[in-house]
Amino acid sequence: MVSTKTQVFNDFTVFIHNEQTTFLHIDMKDSYNFYRGLFDYFFNESRLLRYAENKMNLKFEPTIKNYVTLFKLLRLYIDEHNIERIPAEIESEVIRILKEEYEIDDTGDGYLKVRLDKMGKIGEYIFCNLLSEYFKFDCIIPKVLLTTDPNMNVYGIDTLFYSREKDMILLGESKLSKSLSNGTGLINESLKTYEQQVRDEFVLMLSNRFLRNNMGIFGEIYADTIELSLSVEDFIKKASVKNIGIPIFIAHGEDTTPDDIFEKLNKIKTKNILGLNTSYIIVSLPIINKSKMIGVFTQAIAERMADYEAKSK
């Protein structure tokens, strides 16, 4: 049996083994209400607004400006095909999915369709919330806000955060998978090329002059040094960086027992990158059934968008 400690965090019971963390929802049941509760927690208006503005001290106020902001953000998490349909139509399909456990990305006519990029964006958004609220890290750039097409993927490293306490840059990877084994397999494949991904992220994102004034506390500390650095290795030398963090998030179906989860998380192959001490923070969120969760989330997003659109007028 794996040695763990537990604590309560908002609506979750958290099991911790070394630096590996798994979140178990207190009312975890294979039902519509479980997934709807998960949606209502993460897509709470204040959480959405803080993500959209990248400011952790914001509290939602029912203004037209805020409703418009949230409407535009939610649009990134739902397909155009489903935006045009009323929530009741989506709900009938979700109920059918819940009964038949039909894969949402299947091509069967008449069934709800959600592309893989939407699943990835939802996973990235949930992960950002946990990094900000539970781990108290500062978001550098919310990656999903950099998309130029609501139907495009967010490429590159999934999350960019900064730890004030440890003076550490964190470049994270998130997966939303049918099973934890699938998720750890995908993570291991991604980690094989992570050094190059970090190099690319430095050039494309952290060195972007148009973004430098929107990087929060990280930008205040490091923006000037980044401007003088030709590469991430050059930045590491000039900023005297000693440590780097790689947060890993897997929202997955099937596995729900902490011992089984930690056993599989231990199969993630960790190593130091760029010659730095590298800390891995590995987070698991059991969601029982990926297809059911995406179905309920899609229905809820459509309802919220209709509500925000009405209130914006």
PyMOL commands that set and color helices and strands:
alter all, ss='L'
color gray80, all
select helices_A, chain A and resi 32-42+45-53+64-77+80-83+87-100+116-133+143-146+180-191+194-206+212-214+216-227+232-238+258-265+290-312
alter helices_A, ss='H'
color red, helices_A
select strands_A, chain A and resi 5-9+12-17+20-25+138-141+159-163+168-177+243-253+277-288
alter strands_A, ss='S'
color yellow, strands_A
deselect
rebuild
show_as cartoon
